[in-house]
């Protein structure tokens, strides 16, 4: 069982990069919840950059779960799908209508991989307290984004904001692992 105490130096840059990315997603979701018209090319570029930074959290979780082979393998796949998810946001700058299916699919594939990893981490009892459930919550949360979209712009962007909170918490968790 890994105890949460001091930061392993290899996780520190991944942790802080994830926190910055998560806060970027929080900012993007919040401003769009206030005014959905702001979700233009600049917004997609900012959201893409934030998602790309959050991918560092996947790499950090992957590094921290070498003792859990299923989580480790699932997080390898998530590193790819999260990167593609972020890059699809940059494609939205050029053609939003064509990009939306791509980043939606990559978001769901990332959610699936994170959910698998999260269940494996829970079952392995790798960490204690709320930290054990954080990867699973981060994996399940994207399922609320299309539900939010079906309910309207505000719930959609609030769901995005809260996924940013999940990524910020993942970064915070990584600062405490050794």
C-alpha positions in Angstrom: 0.0 0.0 0.0 1.4 3.4 -1.0 1.1 6.0 1.7 0.4 9.6 0.9 3.2 11.7 2.4 5.9 13.4 0.4 6.2 14.0 -3.3 8.4 11.7 -5.4 10.4 14.1 -7.5 9.4 12.4 -10.8 5.7 13.1 -10.0 6.1 16.7 -9.0 6.2 18.2 -12.5 3.3 16.0 -13.7 1.3 17.0 -10.6 1.7 20.7 -11.1 1.1 20.5 -14.8 -2.1 18.6 -14.1 -3.2 21.2 -11.6 -2.7 24.0 -14.1 -4.6 22.0 -16.8 -7.4 21.2 -14.4 -7.7 24.9 -13.4 -7.8 25.8 -17.1 -10.7 23.4 -17.7 -12.4 25.0 -14.6 -11.9 28.4 -16.1 -13.1 27.4 -19.6 -16.2 25.7 -18.3 -17.0 28.5 -15.9 -16.8 31.3 -18.5 -18.8 29.3 -21.0 -21.5 28.5 -18.3 -21.8 32.3 -17.8 -21.9 33.0 -21.5 -22.1 30.1 -24.0 -21.3 32.4 -26.9 -17.7 32.6 -25.7 -17.2 29.0 -26.8 -15.5 30.0 -30.1 -12.2 29.2 -31.7 -10.2 30.8 -28.9 -12.2 28.9 -26.3 -11.6 25.6 -28.0 -7.8 26.4 -28.3 -7.7 27.2 -24.6 -9.8 24.1 -23.6 -7.5 22.0 -25.8 -4.3 23.3 -24.2 -5.9 22.8 -20.7 -6.9 19.2 -21.6 -3.4 18.5 -22.9 -1.9 19.8 -19.7 -4.3 17.6 -17.7 -2.9 14.6 -19.6 0.1 14.9 -17.4 -2.2 13.6 -14.6 -2.7 10.4 -16.6 1.0 9.9 -16.9 1.4 10.6 -13.2 -1.3 8.1 -12.3 0.3 5.6 -14.7 3.7 6.1 -13.0 2.1 5.7 -9.5 0.2 2.5 -10.3 3.0 0.2 -11.5 1.9 -2.2 -8.8 -1.5 -2.5 -10.4 -1.0 -4.0 -13.9 -4.6 -3.4 -15.1 -4.6 0.2 -14.0 -1.1 0.7 -15.5 -2.2 -0.7 -18.9 -5.5 1.2 -19.0 -3.7 4.4 -18.1 -1.3 3.8 -21.1 -4.4 3.8 -23.4 -5.9 6.8 -21.6 -2.7 8.8 -22.2 -3.3 8.3 -25.9 -7.0 9.0 -25.9 -6.6 12.1 -23.7 -4.0 13.5 -26.0 -6.2 12.9 -29.0 -9.1 14.5 -27.1 -7.0 17.6 -26.5 -5.8 17.7 -30.1 -9.4 17.4 -31.4 -10.1 20.7 -29.6 -7.4 22.4 -31.7 -9.1 20.9 -34.8 -12.3 22.6 -33.6 -10.5 25.9 -34.2 -10.6 25.1 -37.9 -13.9 23.1 -38.2 -16.0 22.9 -35.0 -18.7 20.8 -36.6 -16.3 18.1 -37.8 -14.2 18.1 -34.6 -17.0 17.6 -32.0 -17.6 13.9 -32.9 -13.8 13.3 -32.5 -13.3 14.9 -29.2 -16.6 13.4 -27.9 -15.4 9.9 -28.9 -11.9 10.5 -27.4 -13.5 11.8 -24.2 -15.7 8.7 -23.8 -12.7 6.4 -24.6 -10.7 8.3 -21.9 -13.6 7.9 -19.5 -13.7 4.2 -20.1 -10.0 3.7 -19.6 -10.0 5.9 -16.4 -13.0 4.0 -15.1 -11.2 0.7 -15.7 -8.1 2.0 -14.0 -10.1 3.5 -11.2 -11.9 0.2 -10.4 -8.5 -1.6 -10.5 -7.0 1.0 -8.1 -10.0 0.6 -5.7 -9.8 -3.2 -5.7 -6.0 -3.1 -5.2 -6.4 -0.8 -2.2 -3.4 1.1 -3.5 -4.2 4.3 -1.6 -6.4 5.2 1.4 -9.2 7.6 1.9 -10.8 9.6 -0.9 -7.6 9.2 -3.0 -8.6 5.7 -3.7 -11.8 6.8 -5.5 -10.5 9.8 -7.3 -9.4 8.1 -10.6 -12.7 6.4 -10.8 -14.7 9.6 -10.2 -12.5 11.4 -12.8 -13.3 8.5 -15.2 -17.1 8.5 -14.5 -17.5 12.3 -14.5 -17.4 12.7 -18.3 -20.6 10.8 -18.6 -22.3 13.8 -17.1 -21.1 16.1 -19.9 -23.5 14.8 -22.6 -26.3 14.7 -20.0 -25.6 18.3 -19.2 -25.6 19.1 -22.9 -29.0 17.5 -23.3 -30.2 19.8 -20.4 -28.8 23.0 -21.9 -25.7 25.1 -22.1 -25.3 25.9 -18.4 -25.5 22.3 -17.1 -23.2 21.2 -20.0 -20.5 23.8 -19.1 -20.9 23.2 -15.4 -20.2 19.5 -16.0 -17.1 20.5 -17.9 -16.1 22.8 -15.0 -16.5 20.0 -12.5 -14.4 17.6 -14.6 -11.7 20.3 -14.4 -12.1 20.1 -10.6 -11.5 16.3 -10.8 -8.3 16.9 -12.8 -7.1 19.5 -10.3 -7.7 17.0 -7.5 -5.8 14.4 -9.4 -2.9 16.8 -9.6 -3.2 17.5 -5.9 -3.2 13.8 -5.2 0.0 13.4 -7.2 1.7 16.0 -5.1 1.2 13.8 -2.1 2.4 10.5 -3.5 5.8 9.1 -2.9 
